[in-house]
Amino acid sequence: MLGVRHPGLASHPQHDLAVRQMRVMGGQLTFDLAGGIDAGRRFVEATSIARQATSLGGPETLVCHSATTTHVSLTPEELEASGIGEGTVRVSCGLEHVDDLMADFVRGLDATGN
């Protein structure tokens, strides 16, 4: 795992703003997997509760491997300038039980070696 981005983390560049504006930090996060495109694909393919989608809105948990979906037309330089790595996965948590989601994400991470 190369990193996790979420406004609730003190390491997020807009954490202070999020704390001032939000009571709950929200269910969307981004993480960067070591292993590039292959790791991103393996993560998405290994999850069974989270569904692959390019739109992150809905009652179910959705995952998006940005480098092969929403940002597929960008060059490696444009991806880097946008803060999108080859292993970047975006998550929008849905209404499923947290224990089920954690098990699903562990399965996905195990498939990537992260």
C-alpha angles and dihedrals in degrees: 000000000000097000150320126233121202129138090235091066116089088224092064111106092230098039094118091052091048091051091052095047105034135057092190119032096223137241101270121099140158129215134184118222125208109238100055125227094352092054092048092051093046091051093052093044093048097054116090103179098041111069126215112246139150093216113065099206127102143078093275126074110263131195128195127192096209100198092060099036127021096018100032093119094058124099119238088258092052091048091053092047088052093051092247117133127196088254097045114134123184120206132196108190116220136192099291119120113276093234090056091049093047091052090047093051092046087054089051093047092047089055089057099043090239 
